[in-house]
Amino acid sequence: IHKVDGLSDDQKIDYQSDITQHVNDNLADEQISDVRLSFYLSSIYDHSIYEHFSKVVQKLIPDQMPTLENLL
C-alpha cells in the first residue's frame, strides 16, 4: 500500500485493515482459499519502498536468494 505519507498512524492502520478485509472478502467470494497475501505500507520519502519491494522479490524467487546475494 503505497503513498501513506501524510496519514496518521491510526489512519494507516485503518486503511491497511480495510484493504486487507476487502481483498480477503473478494477472494472468499471467488472461492479462492490457497492465496497468502502480505500488505506493506510504504512511502517514497524513506527506505520503506525499497525494503518492501525486497520482501516481494524474496518471496517470488526464494530459491535464487543465495545467487542474488553473491551478485551484490
Secondary structure, 3 states (H helix, E strand, C coil): CECCCCCCHHHHHHHHHHHHHHHHHHHHHCCCCCCCCCCCCECCCCCHHHHHHHHHHHHHCHHHHHHHHHHC
